[in-house]
Amino acid sequence: MDILKICIIAIISVIVILTIKPQMANISIMIGIVSGVIMFIMIIPTLEEVLNSILDIVSMLDIGIEHIGIILKIIGISYICEFSSQICIDAGENAIASKIELAGKVLIMFISIPIITRLLGLITSLMP
């Protein structure tokens, strides 16, 4: 099971980080970042399966692929921003973490404009 491997990597990383942090704080930060990247790489095949399943559902429902693409971009942006923000927080850079979160929110708002426009058009077409 991948989740078991991920949890083992996380626990070992935390033990190593807690052990060396008092003597080598910079290296402990790097260990945290590297272990996070390794765990992220481990879930990429699962993300590909999820994406393929979503695309199969879209083809069955005959939903516009452009809207699903926007939704997938929004989900991707939120995951990447969360991951990056947490790395910054772990490194003690809370100000940079909040800027990443702000940038992600603004980008998500920008990318979602076509969906919002279509939704407003649908609402106005239903009004008498």
Secondary structure, DSSP 8 states (H G I E B T S, - for coil): -HHHHHHHHHHHHHHHHHHHTTT-HHHHHHHHHHHHHHHHHHHHHHHHHHHHHHHHHHHHHT--HHHHHHHHHHHHHHHHHHHHHHHHHHTT-HHHHHHHHHHHHHHHHHHTHHHHHHHHHHHHHH--
